[in-house]
Structures are given as structure tokens and as C-alpha cells.
């Protein structure tokens, strides 16, 4: 990878591309810097004005919310049902209590804010009674709630509504949530005696709908109380904590409704409103740098620069095209030679130097093709000679003994068995000597093995049984010729000496992408070390074919590579198992 990059960078065309890309980069940086510098001030002013109008709408929404809550508090305060329930000295029976609570629900429903489906309101009376607008429970006793900081602050300033951030409300469903509690004391106008406290719980999600349309990825809103605590914001990490940012510290010293603040953290446009009725300050903050990135279509700007660069690149390449194209084609064709394609001749064109180079390349290609053709022809003839030699290595004594057996059957006048043995012997000679094909199907190989077994049974008796188990999908698979014969021969003459009775099993099946052939006997076996030596060395005793196991192993490795070949497993006095693994190759239809 690194070498290819180095070669590309060192080429003539690569250097031109590098210079053009460098120019594109410089143009892009220059244009971007100039455009951003010229438009930043104008954007800050224009965008700030548009956001200020939206900010004023948020202020109006919060003002309307406050008025709605104030109307609801007044409705509770003026409701005779609430006063009777929270201030009544006489105990009411069940019917009166039910009627009273029904009227309280009705009075509250009429004055609740239209955008609140069912607000969470806790009205806590000084007489030990309380009213909860939802079907839930409070998380602490009435006495503990009356001793809380929120209620104490409300009682100290009964004339106004209080907005307080709290981590957890007084109801069970919101006891672990960040909420804003709106509290108001209810008192008699004449005596100023407080008879109840109203506690309305607003979740942060309830408040979000009043400012959600203002906030963006680069614009945030903060509602800060008189102590500098953020009670509501789209920046959830800041809610409940004291605001300590640089823009906030600078905003405290300014009286404008909108101003620009430059800090170490960035450039911000800050909008500020004092919400006296909430005893809070409202801040809208825009990150000008981030907003500018969002406003300008930087990919389009880069694309324009790229198009300019491509135009420059095209102009530059026109002057070098006649030289570069023939050389590039020559390089491509030379790379094809490494992939074995020797038909990629080069058209003689271009400058004199390139034409001479192309002509030399074509002459060289002809010489290589001629050499390879001669080499392939020689190798093909050599392999044919090797197969022919292997076929002619049949032991003459085997032929003499087989013919003698046939003669003996003729003397015995055993016509049927004589014909079977002669047919088997003729078929075996035809497939081993006459057939010059290097590969045969498993179906043909099984037929050869059966003929060989029939001849051996006729000559030596049927003490050794042979069983075939071949999968149906394997009969058309191609295998190298004469690779199974040595193992059947070894099993007959070495695994079962002195007329010992036994069985040879031949199993053939497909295992994944491989063909697995297993020849297993229950003969006398051998040590595992000796079995491994058999695979590595030629056997001294050769009976039918003269092709040793080592020769078969070499042929398989030569044809298919080191992942395929022979594996022998043997246990003394238990038997031997030979496993031959080949790739699956089928006969073409």
C-alpha cells in the first residue's frame, strides 16, 4: 500500500495532480476565510434581530402562563368549596364531603390553563387537610411539607407567586424528578390570616413547550432565578445549578436587551429580559460561530472550489496527455503480464521514445509467448509419458498368475466363472493400459476396483470381504487415475496374511467443498509411526500396479497443493484406516 502510494506520487501525472490539489486547497481556504470574515458581522446583526422577535414571543408565552396560573390561584382562593374544606371548623359527613370535593374539582376545571390537561396541584390547609388534583399520594406528611423551604418562603411573602426549582416534588410520582414548583399562599383579605398554601408542580417537559420553538442546535434558553440558579433550560445539565459561564457574568453588567459577548469560550449573541412577575431573568443565547457554520453551505463552497480545481487540472493535463496516455497504457499492459495475460499488445504511438519502447515491449511479448508455449507443450508430453510409464508398470507375474488362474478354471470346465474372470481382467487392462486419461470418474474407479477384487477372490478365495459405501452425489466426481489401487492391494496382501478372514470398507462422500475417500480394514494393523513412514517412503513390495503410496501422495500434492493428500491411522492388531482428501471436481455434462 505504502509502496503503491509512493510510486503514484512520484509519477509525472501524480505530481500534476498534487500541484492542482494544493491550489484547490489554497483557494478553498482563502475563499472560506474571506467569506466568513465579511459576513460574520452582518449575520450576527440580522440573525440576532430575527431571534429577538422569537425571544419576545417566548417572553409572552411565559407571561400568559403566569397569568393563567394566577387566575387559577385566584379561582381557588375565591372558591367557597375550597374555603369550606380547608378552613371549615365543623366536620362534614360523607355526602357533604363528596359534594364539596366535587365542587372543588369543578371550580378548578373552569380555571385551569387550556394547555394543561390535568395539572398536579396540591392545596395544603392549615387545618390539617389537603387537596390533591390527581389520583396519587403525597410523599411526606402535611407537617413536613409546611416546614419545607418552599412553603416557608411562600408564607413569608404571601402576596406573590413563587417559582422554585426543586429536585423532587411532594407527590409520589414526581418525588425523584427535576421540577418547578409554583407556590402561592391563600389568606383572608381582612385579617391577612393564611389558611392554605397552593403548590403546583410543573415538569421540565411541561415548560419545554413554551420555548421549544426558540431553541436549536446553536441557540439555548435559560430561565434563572434571583439567586442565579437555572430553573428551566433546554440545557438539562445546567438545570438546578448556578450559572457560571462567561457570557452570563458579562450579561449581568449590561442593561441592553440584546448584545454580543466575546469570550474565551466563543462568540455569543445574548438576549435578556427581566421577568419581574416571576422574579426571574430570561436569557436567550446564540453561538454565532456554530450558527454561521450551519448557515453557510460549506459542502457547496468546497464543491465550487473542487470544480475550479478540476478545470485547472483539465487544462494542465491537455498539454501532457499525448505523452502520459501511451505510457499509462504500457504500464497497465505490463501489469497484465504478471496475471498471465500475454495477449495485451501495445499500439505503437506517441513520441519517438514511447514508440521505440512500445515496439520493444511487443517483441518481448512474442518471445515470452513462444517460450511458454514450448514449455507447456514439453510439460504436457512429459506428463503423458509419466502416465504411460505408470500404466506399463503392471507386474508381469500378476498377469501370468491371473492367466494361469483362468487356465485352471478352463480345465475345471467352470465356464461361468471363467467368463467373469476374463471379462474383469480385460476391463481392468483396458482401463489401466489403454485409457490414457489422467482423471476418471468415481463410477469408473469403483468398476475397476470391483474387477480387481473379483480376480483376487478367484485366485485367493473370498476370506477378505470388500464393502462399498458411495454417496449418490459422488459418482460423477473426477479423481486421478490409479490412486486407490495401492491401498486395496496393501489391505489384501499385508493386512490379512496367511488366509486371515476380514473386511475392507471403502467409503466415499462429500465433506463441504472436499471429497473424502476412506479405506478401512480390520486387519493386523501397524504402529502409527510406521504408518506415517509409509506415506513418506516408497514401499519395497509392489504387487499389481507398482505405484507406491508415496508416489500417490506426490501426485496429489502436485495436482491440488499441500492442503490435500493422504492420512493413515493405524492401531496394531486393530486395523488400518486410510483417508484421502481431494477437492470436488465433477465431470462436465
C-alpha positions in Angstrom: 0.0 0.0 0.0 2.7 2.4 1.0 4.8 1.4 -2.0 1.9 2.0 -4.4 1.3 5.4 -3.0 4.9 6.3 -3.3 5.1 5.2 -6.9 1.9 7.2 -7.7 3.2 10.3 -6.0 6.5 10.0 -7.9 4.8 9.8 -11.3 4.5 12.8 -13.7 0.7 12.7 -13.6 0.8 12.3 -9.8 2.9 15.5 -9.4 0.5 17.4 -11.6 -2.5 16.2 -9.5 -0.6 17.2 -6.4 0.0 20.7 -7.5 -3.6 21.2 -8.6 -5.0 19.8 -5.4 -2.7 22.1 -3.5 -4.1 25.0 -5.5 -7.6 23.9 -4.8 -6.9 23.7 -1.1 -5.4 27.2 -1.0 -8.4 28.6 -3.0 -10.9 26.9 -0.6 -9.1 28.2 2.5 -8.8 31.7 1.1 -12.4 31.9 -0.2 -13.8 30.5 3.0 -11.8 32.8 5.2 -12.8 35.9 3.2 -16.5 35.0 3.0 -16.8 34.2 6.7 -14.9 37.3 7.7 -17.1 39.6 5.6 -20.4 38.0 6.5 -20.0 37.3 10.2 -20.9 40.8 11.4 -23.8 41.1 9.1 -25.1 37.7 10.1 -24.8 38.4 13.8 -26.9 41.5 13.5 -29.5 40.1 11.1 -29.9 36.8 12.8 -29.9 38.4 16.2 -32.8 40.6 15.3 -34.8 37.7 13.9 -34.2 35.6 17.0 -35.1 38.5 19.2 -38.6 38.5 17.8 -38.9 34.8 18.6 -37.5 35.5 22.1 -40.1 38.1 22.7 -42.7 35.5 21.8 -41.3 33.2 24.4 -41.5 36.0 26.9 -45.1 36.5 26.0 -45.8 32.8 26.3 -44.3 32.7 29.9 -46.3 35.9 30.7 -49.5 34.2 29.5 -48.6 31.1 31.6 -48.1 33.2 34.7 -51.5 35.0 34.1 -53.2 31.6 33.7 -51.7 30.3 36.8 -52.6 33.5 38.7 -56.2 33.2 37.5 -56.2 29.6 38.7 -54.8 30.6 42.1 -57.5 33.3 42.4 -60.2 30.8 41.5 -59.0 28.5 44.3 -58.8 31.4 46.7 -62.3 32.6 45.8 -64.0 29.2 45.7 -66.3 28.7 48.7 -65.8 24.9 48.3 -62.0 25.2 48.9 -62.5 27.7 51.8 -65.1 25.4 53.4 -62.9 22.3 53.0 -59.6 24.0 54.1 -61.0 26.4 56.7 -64.3 24.8 57.9 -64.3 24.2 61.6 -67.2 21.7 61.5 -66.7 18.2 60.3 -68.7 17.2 57.2 -70.5 14.0 56.7 -69.6 11.7 53.7 -72.2 13.2 51.4 -71.3 16.7 52.2 -67.6 15.9 51.8 -68.2 14.3 48.4 -70.3 17.3 47.3 -67.7 19.7 48.5 -64.8 17.9 46.7 -66.9 17.7 43.5 -67.4 21.4 43.6 -63.7 22.0 44.2 -62.9 19.8 41.1 -65.5 21.8 39.1 -64.1 25.2 40.2 -60.6 24.1 39.4 -61.5 22.7 36.0 -63.0 26.0 34.9 -59.9 28.0 35.6 -57.1 25.6 34.8 -54.8 26.6 31.8 -56.1 25.5 28.5 -52.7 23.8 27.6 -52.6 21.8 30.8 -54.7 18.7 30.6 -54.6 17.8 34.3 -52.2 19.9 36.4 -50.6 18.5 39.5 -51.9 20.8 42.3 -51.5 20.3 46.0 -53.6 22.6 48.2 -52.4 22.3 51.8 -54.6 23.7 54.5 -53.5 24.9 57.9 -56.3 22.9 59.4 -54.6 19.6 58.7 -56.5 18.9 55.5 -55.1 18.8 51.9 -56.5 18.5 48.4 -54.6 16.8 45.6 -55.8 17.2 42.0 -54.6 13.8 40.8 -55.2 10.3 42.0 -51.9 9.8 43.7 -50.3 10.2 47.1 -48.0 12.8 48.6 -44.5 11.7 49.5 -44.4 13.2 53.0 -46.7 14.3 55.8 -48.5 17.7 55.8 -46.5 18.9 58.7 -43.2 18.2 56.9 -44.4 20.0 53.8 -45.4 23.0 55.9 -41.8 23.1 57.3 -40.2 22.9 53.8 -38.2 25.9 52.5 -40.6 26.4 49.6 -43.7 26.7 51.9 -41.8 28.9 54.4 -40.8 31.3 51.6 -44.4 31.3 50.4 -45.7 32.2 53.8 -43.1 34.9 54.3 -44.2 36.6 51.1 -47.9 35.7 50.7 -48.7 38.4 48.2 -46.8 37.0 45.2 -46.4 33.7 43.4 -43.1 31.9 43.7 -41.3 29.9 41.1 -38.8 27.5 42.6 -36.6 24.7 41.2 -36.7 21.5 43.1 -35.2 18.1 42.7 -38.3 16.2 43.5 -41.9 17.3 44.2 -44.2 16.5 47.2 -46.1 13.8 45.2 -45.0 10.2 44.8 -44.9 10.2 41.0 -42.5 13.2 40.9 -40.5 12.7 44.0 -37.3 11.9 42.0 -37.8 14.3 39.1 -36.5 17.8 38.4 -39.5 20.1 38.6 -40.5 23.7 39.0 -42.9 24.3 41.9 -45.2 27.3 41.7 -46.4 28.3 45.1 -49.0 30.8 46.4 -50.4 31.5 49.9 -54.1 31.8 50.4 -55.2 34.3 53.1 -58.2 36.3 54.2 -58.0 39.9 52.9 -59.3 41.4 56.1 -57.1 39.7 58.7 -54.3 38.6 56.4 -54.5 35.2 58.1 -53.1 32.4 55.9 -55.4 29.4 55.7 -53.8 27.4 52.9 -50.8 27.1 50.5 -51.2 26.1 46.8 -48.3 24.1 45.4 -48.4 23.5 41.6 -45.8 21.2 40.1 -44.5 21.8 36.5 -42.1 19.3 35.0 -39.3 20.4 32.7 -41.2 18.8 29.8 -44.3 20.9 30.7 -42.2 24.0 30.5 -40.4 22.9 27.3 -43.4 23.5 25.0 -43.3 27.3 25.9 -39.8 27.7 24.4 -39.1 24.7 22.3 -39.6 26.5 19.0 -36.9 29.0 20.0 -34.1 26.6 20.8 -31.9 25.0 18.1 -28.5 23.2 18.0 -26.8 26.6 18.4 -29.5 28.6 20.4 -30.3 27.9 24.1 -32.7 29.4 26.6 -32.2 29.8 30.3 -34.7 30.9 33.0 -32.6 32.0 36.0 -34.0 32.9 39.4 -32.8 35.8 41.6 -30.1 33.6 43.2 -28.6 32.7 39.8 -30.0 29.1 39.8 -31.2 27.8 36.4 -34.7 26.6 37.0 -35.5 25.8 33.4 -33.5 25.3 30.2 -33.0 23.1 27.1 -29.5 22.5 28.5 -30.5 19.9 31.1 -27.0 19.7 32.5 -27.3 23.3 33.7 -30.8 23.0 35.3 -30.6 23.2 39.1 -27.1 24.6 39.2 -25.7 28.1 39.4 -24.9 29.6 36.1 -21.2 30.4 35.9 -20.5 30.9 32.2 -18.5 33.9 31.0 -21.3 35.3 28.9 -23.6 35.2 32.0 -21.1 37.1 34.1 -20.8 39.7 31.4 -24.6 39.9 30.8 -25.2 40.8 34.5 -23.2 44.1 34.0 -25.2 45.1 30.9 -28.6 46.6 30.6 -29.4 46.1 26.9 -32.0 43.6 25.7 -29.6 42.2 23.1 -25.8 42.4 22.9 -22.8 40.4 21.6 -20.3 38.9 24.0 -16.8 37.7 23.0 -15.4 35.2 25.5 -12.7 32.6 25.6 -15.5 30.0 25.0 -16.7 31.7 21.8 -18.8 34.5 20.3 -22.4 34.8 21.5 -25.4 36.9 21.0 -27.3 37.2 24.3 -30.9 38.3 24.7 -32.1 39.3 28.1 -35.4 40.1 29.8 -36.3 40.6 33.4 -39.5 38.8 34.3 -40.4 40.7 37.5 -43.6 38.8 37.9 -41.6 35.5 38.1 -38.7 37.1 40.0 -36.5 35.6 37.3 -34.4 36.5 34.4 -34.8 35.1 30.9 -31.7 34.6 28.7 -31.5 33.5 25.0 -28.0 32.6 23.9 -26.9 32.0 20.3 -23.5 30.6 19.5 -22.6 32.8 16.5 -19.7 30.6 15.3 -21.8 27.4 15.3 -24.8 29.2 13.7 -22.6 30.6 10.9 -21.3 27.1 10.2 -24.9 25.9 9.9 -26.0 28.8 7.8 -23.4 28.6 5.1 -23.4 25.5 2.8 -19.8 24.6 3.3 -20.0 21.4 1.1 -21.3 23.6 -1.8 -18.4 26.0 -1.2 -16.0 23.1 -1.3 -17.6 21.7 -4.4 -17.2 25.0 -6.2 -13.5 25.0 -5.3 -13.2 21.4 -6.5 -14.8 22.3 -9.8 -12.4 25.2 -10.2 -9.6 22.8 -9.5 -10.9 20.2 -11.9 -11.0 22.9 -14.6 -7.4 23.9 -13.9 -6.4 20.2 -13.8 -8.0 19.6 -17.2 -6.2 22.5 -18.7 -2.9 21.2 -17.3 -3.4 17.7 -18.5 -4.2 18.7 -22.1 -0.6 19.6 -22.6 0.7 16.3 -21.2 -2.0 13.9 -22.4 -0.1 12.8 -25.6 2.8 11.7 -23.5 1.1 10.3 -20.4 -1.6 8.2 -22.1 0.7 5.8 -24.1 3.0 5.4 -21.0 -0.1 4.7 -18.8 -1.4 2.1 -21.3 2.0 0.5 -21.4 2.2 0.2 -17.6 -1.3 -1.3 -17.5 -0.5 -3.9 -20.1 2.8 -4.8 -18.4 0.8 -5.4 -15.2 -1.5 -7.8 -17.1 1.6 -9.9 -17.9 2.1 -10.6 -14.3 -1.5 -12.0 -14.2 -0.7 -14.4 -17.1 -2.3 -12.5 -19.9 0.2 -12.4 -22.8 -2.2 -11.1 -25.5 -2.0 -7.4 -24.4 0.0 -5.9 -27.3 0.8 -2.2 -27.3 -0.2 0.1 -30.1 2.9 2.0 -31.3 2.0 5.7 -30.9 3.2 8.8 -29.1 6.6 10.4 -29.2 9.6 8.6 -30.8 10.9 7.4 -27.4 7.5 6.0 -26.5 7.1 4.3 -29.9 10.5 2.6 -29.5 9.5 1.5 -26.0 6.2 0.0 -27.3 7.9 -1.8 -30.2 10.4 -3.4 -27.9 7.6 -4.4 -25.5 5.7 -6.2 -28.3 8.9 -8.1 -29.4 9.5 -9.1 -25.8 5.8 -10.3 -25.5 6.2 -12.5 -28.6 9.4 -14.1 -27.2 7.7 -14.8 -23.9 4.6 -16.4 -25.5 6.7 -18.6 -27.7 8.8 -19.7 -24.7 5.7 -20.5 -22.6 4.0 -22.4 -25.4 7.1 -24.6 -25.9 7.4 -25.1 -22.1 3.7 -26.1 -21.7 4.0 -28.5 -24.7 7.1 -30.1 -23.2 5.4 -30.5 -19.8 2.2 -32.0 -21.3 4.3 -34.6 -23.2 6.3 -35.3 -20.1 3.1 -36.0 -18.0 1.7 -38.2 -20.8 4.9 -40.2 -20.7 4.8 -40.5 -16.9 1.2 -41.7 -17.0 2.1 -44.2 -19.8 5.1 -45.4 -17.7 2.9 -45.9 -14.7 0.4 -47.8 -16.7 3.1 -50.1 -18.1 4.4 -50.9 -14.6 2.0 -53.8 -14.1 3.9 -56.7 -12.6 4.3 -59.4 -15.3 4.0 -62.0 -12.6 0.5 -60.7 -11.8 -0.5 -61.2 -15.4 1.0 -64.7 -15.6 -0.7 -65.7 -12.4 -4.1 -64.3 -13.5 -3.8 -66.1 -16.9 -2.8 -69.3 -15.0 -5.9 -69.0 -12.8 -8.1 -68.5 -15.9 -6.5 -71.6 -17.5 -7.2 -73.6 -14.3 -10.8 -72.5 -14.4 -11.0 -73.7 -18.0 -9.6 -77.1 -17.0 -12.3 -77.3 -14.3 -14.8 -76.6 -17.0 -16.2 -73.7 -14.9 -17.4 -71.7 -17.9 -19.4 -69.0 -16.0 -16.6 -68.2 -13.6 -14.0 -68.3 -16.4 -16.0 -65.7 -18.4 -16.4 -63.5 -15.3 -12.7 -63.5 -14.6 -11.7 -62.9 -18.2 -14.2 -60.0 -18.5 -12.9 -58.5 -15.3 -9.3 -58.9 -16.4 -9.9 -57.4 -19.9 -11.8 -54.4 -18.4 -9.0 -53.9 -15.9 -6.3 -53.9 -18.6 -8.4 -51.7 -20.8 -8.9 -49.0 -18.1 -5.3 -49.1 -16.8 -3.3 -49.5 -20.0 -5.5 -48.4 -23.0 -7.2 -45.4 -21.3 -4.7 -42.5 -21.3 -6.9 -40.1 -19.5 -5.3 -38.7 -16.3 -8.7 -38.4 -14.5 -11.6 -40.8 -14.3 -15.0 -40.7 -12.5 -15.6 -42.5 -9.2 -18.1 -44.7 -11.0 -15.3 -45.9 -13.3 -12.9 -46.3 -10.4 -15.4 -48.4 -8.5 -15.8 -50.6 -11.5 -12.0 -51.1 -11.8 -11.8 -51.9 -8.1 -14.6 -54.4 -8.3 -12.8 -56.2 -11.2 -9.6 -56.3 -9.3 -11.4 -57.7 -6.2 -13.1 -60.3 -8.4 -9.8 -61.5 -9.7 -8.2 -61.7 -6.2 -11.2 -63.6 -4.9 -10.9 -66.1 -7.7 -7.2 -66.5 -7.1 -7.0 -66.4 -3.3 -10.5 -67.1 -2.1 -13.1 -64.9 -0.5 -11.7 -64.7 3.0 -11.5 -61.0 2.7 -14.8 -59.2 2.1 -14.9 -55.8 0.4 -17.9 -53.4 1.0 -18.5 -50.2 -0.9 -20.4 -47.2 0.5 -20.5 -44.4 -2.0 -22.8 -41.3 -1.8 -25.1 -40.8 -4.8 -23.7 -37.3 -5.4 -20.2 -38.6 -5.8 -20.4 -41.0 -8.7 -19.7 -38.2 -11.3 -16.7 -36.7 -9.3 -13.4 -36.9 -11.0 -10.3 -38.3 -9.3 -6.7 -39.0 -10.5 -6.4 -42.4 -12.1 -4.8 -45.3 -10.2 -4.7 -43.7 -6.8 -6.9 -46.2 -4.8 -5.4 -49.5 -6.2 -2.3 -49.4 -4.0 -4.3 -49.2 -0.8 -6.7 -52.0 -1.7 -3.7 -54.1 -2.7 -1.9 -53.4 0.6 -5.1 -54.4 2.5 -5.4 -57.7 0.7 -1.7 -58.8 1.0 -0.5 -57.1 4.2 -3.5 -56.6 6.5 -4.7 -60.2 6.2 -1.7 -62.6 6.0 -2.0 -66.4 5.9 -5.6 -66.6 4.9 -6.9 -64.4 7.8 -10.6 -63.5 7.5 -11.5 -59.8 7.5 -13.4 -56.9 5.9 -12.3 -53.9 3.8 -14.7 -51.0 3.8 -14.5 -48.3 1.1 -16.4 -45.1 1.9 -16.7 -42.1 -0.4 -18.6 -38.9 0.4 -18.6 -35.1 0.1 -17.5 -33.1 3.1 -18.0 -29.4 2.5 -16.1 -28.5 -0.6 -13.9 -31.6 -0.4 -14.2 -35.2 -1.4 -13.2 -37.6 1.3 -12.3 -41.3 0.4 -11.8 -43.7 3.4 -10.4 -47.2 3.0 -10.6 -49.0 6.3 -9.8 -52.7 7.2 -9.9 -54.7 10.4 -6.6 -56.4 9.7 -3.4 -56.7 11.7 -2.6 -53.0 11.6 0.8 -51.4 12.4 2.3 -48.8 14.6 1.3 -45.2 14.0 4.9 -44.2 13.4 5.3 -46.9 10.8 2.1 -45.8 9.1 3.5 -42.2 8.8 6.7 -43.6 7.3 4.7 -45.5 4.7 3.3 -42.2 3.4 6.7 -40.6 3.3 8.7 -43.5 1.7 8.3 -45.9 -1.2 7.2 -49.4 -0.3 9.6 -52.2 -1.4 7.0 -54.8 -2.2 4.9 -53.9 -5.3 2.2 -56.2 -6.5 -0.2 -55.1 -9.1 0.4 -51.5 -10.2 3.9 -50.8 -8.9 2.7 -47.4 -7.9 3.7 -46.9 -4.2 1.8 -44.9 -1.6 4.5 -42.3 -1.7 4.0 -41.9 -5.4 0.3 -41.3 -4.9 1.0 -38.7 -2.2 3.3 -36.8 -4.6 0.8 -36.8 -7.4 -2.0 -35.5 -5.1 0.3 -32.7 -3.8 1.4 -31.8 -7.3 -2.2 -31.7 -8.6 -4.0 -30.0 -5.7 -1.5 -28.4 -3.4 -0.3 -29.1 0.2 -3.8 -28.9 1.7 -4.8 -32.3 0.1 -3.3 -35.7 0.2 -3.2 -39.0 2.3 -3.6 -39.6 6.0 -3.1 -43.0 7.6 -4.3 -44.0 11.0 -3.4 -47.5 12.3 -3.6 -49.5 15.5 -1.6 -52.7 15.8 -3.9 -55.8 15.8 -6.9 -53.5 15.3 -6.8 -52.3 11.7 -5.8 -49.5 9.4 -7.7 -46.5 8.1 -6.5 -44.5 5.0 -8.2 -41.2 4.4 -7.7 -39.5 1.0 -8.8 -35.8 0.7 -9.4 -34.3 -2.7 -11.2 -31.2 -4.0 -14.7 -31.8 -5.5 -14.5 -31.7 -9.3 -17.3 -33.1 -11.4 -17.4 -34.4 -14.9 -18.8 -31.9 -17.4 -22.1 -33.0 -18.9 
